Amino acid sequence: MRILELSLPVFLAWWSLVGLLVGSFLNVAIHRHSSEGESVSKPRRSRCPSCKTTLTWRENIPLVSWLVQRGKCRTCGWRIPLRYPLVEALNAGLWVWIAAQTFPEHWAIGLVQCVVVSGLIVATFVDFDCFEIPDEVSIGGLVAAPIVSFLVPELHRNGAVVAWIDGASRIEPSRMAALSSALFGMAAGAGILWLIGKVGSRLYGRDAMGFGDVKLLGAGGGFVGPGAVLVALMIGALTASVFGLVNILRYGALVRARNRRRGRTRGFGHALAVGRVAGRYLPFGPFLALGIGVVLLGWRTLVPWLPFPLP
């Protein structure tokens, strides 16, 4: 029996298991990115980051092993970070949601979306850990986006560039129109973020935008087109602003509490100033990944909820 001929509930159950297995691989990629002397393929077997004991297959079952072992290594008792089951569950959940929306009629689009969101998950957690975005995700996306857009032109079905090239009467986008939409999207995403970074550097006298963020948004633009990538940037900037403000207030409260414990009489203004310096170190990549993910998986469903119209 062919996979796509399975009933939808059976297919989604099978696809969730695949998503969990891929999520386990994503954890390997995230952890080993910052581990000196290690790569995705070296060492070949998974091992405990603390005691270096090679894991058995029972200790390496996605999500289940973490639950059975109560989040601890069976050998040394090292507490396994919550990130491990979170990445596996998040990847599986997104894969199932995508499959429910696209399979089997639009399986090619669904497959592309699954791969892209997995890459965004890796970029998110590596950026949280290391304040950098892996080139394998950003540059890999820049290379893959135009190729995939040419092979699966339906990715850009609702794009303005496609409508301009093919005309509004054409139902399915042509390959060249989809390729053009990808290239314009890459230029728009990378170009506007690079320009923002340049202006910010002139205004503040320091780097205002990492080049990894520029490459990531450029890659995202290749999959969603120029109009949607601007929406992705807007979503990323708004959510980053909210989290940044909360982070500054959190650090300010911690500094004020510390001053009180030490008997210092400095006011909340000083604590907030210190909190602003400490709390500004928040990676932007995870919020860009969120924006790209939202627009990739159907941002137009959110348009009626926005307080302003979009073209």
C-alpha positions as CSV (number, residue, x, y, z in Angstrom):
1,M,0.0,0.0,0.0
2,R,1.3,3.4,-0.9
3,I,1.8,5.9,2.0
4,L,-0.4,8.6,0.5
5,E,-3.3,6.1,0.1
6,L,-3.6,5.5,3.9
7,S,-6.5,7.0,5.7
8,L,-5.8,10.5,7.1
9,P,-5.8,9.4,10.8
10,V,-3.5,6.5,10.1
11,F,-1.2,8.7,8.0
12,L,-1.1,11.4,10.7
13,A,-0.2,8.9,13.3
14,W,2.6,7.5,11.2
15,W,3.8,11.0,10.2
16,S,3.9,12.0,13.9
17,L,6.4,9.2,14.6
18,V,8.5,10.4,11.7
19,G,8.3,13.9,13.1
20,L,9.5,12.6,16.5
21,L,12.5,10.8,14.9
22,V,13.4,13.9,12.9
23,G,13.0,16.0,16.1
24,S,15.5,13.7,17.8
25,F,18.0,14.3,15.0
26,L,17.4,18.1,15.3
27,N,18.5,17.8,18.9
28,V,21.7,16.2,17.8
29,A,22.3,19.0,15.3
30,I,21.5,21.7,17.9
31,H,23.7,20.2,20.6
32,R,26.7,19.4,18.5
33,H,26.8,22.7,16.7
34,S,28.4,24.3,19.8
35,S,30.4,21.2,20.9
36,E,34.0,21.4,19.9
37,G,35.3,18.4,17.9
38,E,31.8,17.1,17.2
39,S,29.5,17.2,14.2
40,V,26.2,15.7,13.2
41,S,28.0,12.5,12.0
42,K,30.7,12.4,14.7
43,P,30.4,10.6,17.1
44,R,28.2,8.2,15.2
45,R,26.2,7.1,18.4
46,S,24.4,9.5,20.7
47,R,25.9,9.9,24.2
48,C,25.3,11.7,27.4
49,P,26.8,15.2,27.3
50,S,27.8,14.9,30.9
51,C,29.4,11.4,31.4
52,K,29.9,10.7,27.7
53,T,28.3,7.3,28.1
54,T,27.0,5.9,24.8
55,L,23.2,5.7,24.9
56,T,21.4,2.4,24.3
57,W,18.4,2.2,22.0
58,R,16.1,2.2,25.1
59,E,17.6,5.5,26.2
60,N,17.2,7.0,22.7
61,I,13.5,6.7,22.0
62,P,12.2,10.2,21.2
63,L,10.1,11.7,24.0
64,V,9.4,8.3,25.6
65,S,12.9,7.8,27.0
66,W,12.9,11.3,28.6
67,L,9.5,10.5,30.3
68,V,10.5,7.1,31.4
69,Q,13.8,8.3,32.8
70,R,12.2,11.3,34.4
71,G,14.4,13.7,32.5
72,K,17.7,12.2,33.9
73,C,20.6,10.2,32.5
74,R,20.4,6.6,33.7
75,T,24.2,6.4,34.2
76,C,25.2,9.7,36.0
77,G,21.8,11.2,36.9
78,W,22.5,14.4,34.8
79,R,19.3,16.3,34.3
80,I,18.4,16.3,30.7
81,P,17.3,19.8,29.6
82,L,13.7,20.4,28.8
83,R,14.8,21.5,25.3
84,Y,15.2,17.8,24.2
85,P,11.5,16.7,24.6
86,L,10.3,20.2,23.6
87,V,12.1,20.1,20.2
88,E,10.9,16.6,19.5
89,A,7.3,17.4,20.4
90,L,7.3,20.7,18.6
91,N,8.7,19.2,15.4
92,A,6.2,16.3,15.5
93,G,3.3,18.6,16.3
94,L,4.1,21.0,13.4
95,W,4.6,18.1,11.0
96,V,1.2,16.7,11.9
97,W,-0.5,20.1,11.6
98,I,1.1,20.6,8.2
99,A,0.1,17.2,7.0
100,A,-3.5,17.7,8.1
101,Q,-3.6,20.8,6.0
102,T,-1.8,19.6,2.8
103,F,-1.8,15.8,2.5
104,P,-2.5,14.1,0.2
105,E,-3.6,16.6,-2.5
106,H,-0.7,19.0,-1.9
107,W,1.9,16.6,-0.5
108,A,4.8,18.4,-2.2
109,I,4.0,21.7,-0.5
110,G,3.5,19.9,2.8
111,L,6.9,18.1,2.5
112,V,8.7,21.4,1.7
113,Q,7.0,23.1,4.7
114,C,8.0,20.3,7.0
115,V,11.6,20.6,6.0
116,V,11.6,24.4,6.3
117,V,10.0,24.5,9.8
118,S,12.5,21.9,11.0
119,G,15.3,24.1,9.8
120,L,13.7,27.1,11.6
121,I,13.6,25.0,14.8
122,V,17.3,24.3,14.6
123,A,18.1,28.0,13.9
124,T,15.9,29.1,16.8
125,F,17.5,26.9,19.5
126,V,21.1,27.3,18.2
127,D,20.6,31.1,18.3
128,F,19.3,30.9,21.8
129,D,22.4,28.9,22.8
130,C,25.2,30.5,20.8
131,F,23.8,33.8,19.5
132,E,24.5,32.6,15.9
133,I,22.5,31.0,13.1
134,P,24.0,27.9,11.5
135,D,25.1,28.5,7.9
136,E,23.7,25.0,7.1
137,V,20.3,26.6,7.7
138,S,20.7,30.1,6.4
139,I,23.0,29.5,3.4
140,G,21.4,26.1,2.8
141,G,18.0,27.9,2.6
142,L,19.4,30.5,0.2
143,V,20.5,27.7,-2.1
144,A,17.5,25.5,-1.8
145,A,14.7,28.2,-2.0
146,P,15.0,29.0,-5.7
147,I,15.5,25.3,-6.7
148,V,12.5,24.2,-4.6
149,S,10.4,27.1,-5.9
150,F,11.1,26.1,-9.5
151,L,10.2,22.4,-8.7
152,V,7.2,23.2,-6.6
153,P,5.8,26.5,-8.0
154,E,2.6,26.1,-6.0
155,L,4.6,27.5,-3.0
156,H,4.1,31.0,-4.6
157,R,0.6,30.6,-5.8
158,N,-0.7,33.8,-4.1
159,G,2.4,35.9,-4.6
160,A,2.2,39.3,-6.2
161,V,5.2,38.6,-8.4
162,V,3.5,35.5,-9.8
163,A,0.3,37.5,-10.5
164,W,2.3,40.2,-12.2
165,I,4.3,37.8,-14.4
166,D,1.6,35.2,-15.2
167,G,-1.5,37.4,-15.1
168,A,-4.4,37.2,-12.7
169,S,-6.3,34.7,-15.0
170,R,-3.8,31.9,-14.6
171,I,-4.7,29.4,-11.8
172,E,-1.4,27.6,-11.3
173,P,1.8,29.6,-11.3
174,S,4.5,28.9,-13.9
175,R,7.9,27.7,-12.9
176,M,9.6,30.9,-14.0
177,A,7.2,33.1,-12.1
178,A,7.7,31.1,-9.0
179,L,11.5,31.2,-9.4
180,S,11.2,35.0,-9.9
181,S,9.1,35.3,-6.8
182,A,11.7,33.4,-4.8
183,L,14.6,35.6,-6.0
184,F,12.6,38.8,-5.3
185,G,11.8,37.4,-1.9
186,M,15.4,36.7,-1.1
187,A,16.5,40.1,-2.2
188,A,13.7,41.8,-0.2
189,G,14.3,39.8,2.9
190,A,18.0,40.1,3.0
191,G,18.1,43.6,1.6
192,I,15.8,45.3,4.0
193,L,17.3,43.7,7.1
194,W,20.8,44.5,5.8
195,L,19.7,48.2,5.4
196,I,18.2,48.3,8.9
197,G,21.4,46.9,10.3
198,K,23.5,49.5,8.5
199,V,21.3,52.4,9.7
200,G,21.3,51.0,13.2
201,S,25.1,50.8,13.2
202,R,25.4,54.4,12.2
203,L,22.9,55.5,14.8
204,Y,24.2,53.5,17.8
205,G,27.9,53.1,16.9
206,R,27.9,49.3,17.1
207,D,26.6,46.3,15.2
208,A,22.8,46.5,15.2
209,M,22.1,43.4,13.2
210,G,23.9,40.1,12.9
211,F,24.6,38.9,9.3
212,G,23.1,35.5,10.2
213,D,19.8,37.2,10.7
214,V,20.1,38.8,7.2
215,K,20.8,35.4,5.6
216,L,18.0,33.8,7.5
217,L,15.4,36.3,6.4
218,G,16.7,36.2,2.9
219,A,16.3,32.4,2.8
220,G,12.8,32.7,4.3
221,G,11.9,35.2,1.6
222,G,12.9,32.6,-1.0
223,F,10.2,30.3,0.2
224,V,7.4,32.9,0.9
225,G,8.0,35.7,-1.6
226,P,8.7,39.4,-1.2
227,G,5.3,40.5,0.2
228,A,5.1,37.8,2.8
229,V,8.7,38.2,3.9
230,L,7.9,41.7,4.9
231,V,5.0,40.4,7.0
232,A,7.4,37.9,8.6
233,L,9.8,40.7,9.5
234,M,6.9,42.7,11.0
235,I,5.8,39.7,13.1
236,G,9.4,39.0,14.2
237,A,10.0,42.7,15.1
238,L,6.8,43.0,17.1
239,T,7.3,39.8,19.1
240,A,11.0,40.6,19.7
241,S,10.0,44.1,21.0
242,V,7.5,42.6,23.5
243,F,10.0,39.9,24.7
244,G,12.8,42.5,24.8
245,L,10.7,44.8,27.0
246,V,9.8,42.0,29.3
247,N,13.4,40.9,29.5
248,I,14.5,44.5,30.4
249,L,11.9,44.8,33.1
250,R,12.8,41.4,34.5
251,Y,16.5,42.3,34.8
252,G,15.5,45.7,36.3
253,A,13.5,43.9,39.0
254,L,16.4,41.6,39.7
255,V,18.8,44.5,40.1
256,R,16.4,46.4,42.3
257,A,15.9,43.4,44.5
258,R,19.6,42.9,44.8
259,N,20.1,46.6,45.7
260,R,17.5,46.3,48.5
261,R,19.2,43.2,49.9
262,R,22.5,45.1,50.1
263,G,20.9,48.1,51.6
264,R,21.5,50.4,48.7
265,T,19.1,53.3,48.1
266,R,19.4,53.6,44.4
267,G,16.0,54.1,42.7
268,F,14.2,52.1,40.1
269,G,15.6,54.3,37.3
270,H,19.1,53.0,38.0
271,A,17.8,49.4,38.1
272,L,16.0,49.9,34.9
273,A,19.1,51.4,33.2
274,V,21.2,48.3,34.3
275,G,18.4,46.1,33.2
276,R,18.3,47.7,29.8
277,V,22.0,47.0,29.2
278,A,21.7,43.4,30.4
279,G,18.3,42.6,28.9
280,R,19.1,43.8,25.4
281,Y,21.1,40.7,24.6
282,L,18.3,38.8,23.1
283,P,18.8,36.9,19.8
284,F,16.6,38.1,17.0
285,G,16.8,34.9,14.9
286,P,14.2,33.0,16.9
287,F,11.7,35.8,16.3
288,L,12.5,35.9,12.6
289,A,12.0,32.2,12.5
290,L,8.6,32.6,14.1
291,G,7.6,35.2,11.5
292,I,8.8,33.1,8.6
293,G,7.0,30.0,10.0
294,V,3.7,31.9,10.4
295,V,3.7,33.3,6.9
296,L,4.9,30.0,5.4
297,L,2.0,28.0,7.0
298,G,-0.7,30.5,6.0
299,W,-0.4,34.0,7.3
300,R,-3.4,35.1,5.3
301,T,-5.7,33.4,7.8
302,L,-4.4,35.9,10.4
303,V,-5.2,39.0,8.2
304,P,-8.8,39.5,9.5
305,W,-7.4,39.7,13.1
306,L,-4.9,42.5,12.3
307,P,-5.8,46.0,13.3
308,F,-4.7,47.4,9.9
309,P,-5.2,46.2,6.3
310,L,-2.6,44.4,4.3
311,P,-2.3,44.4,0.5
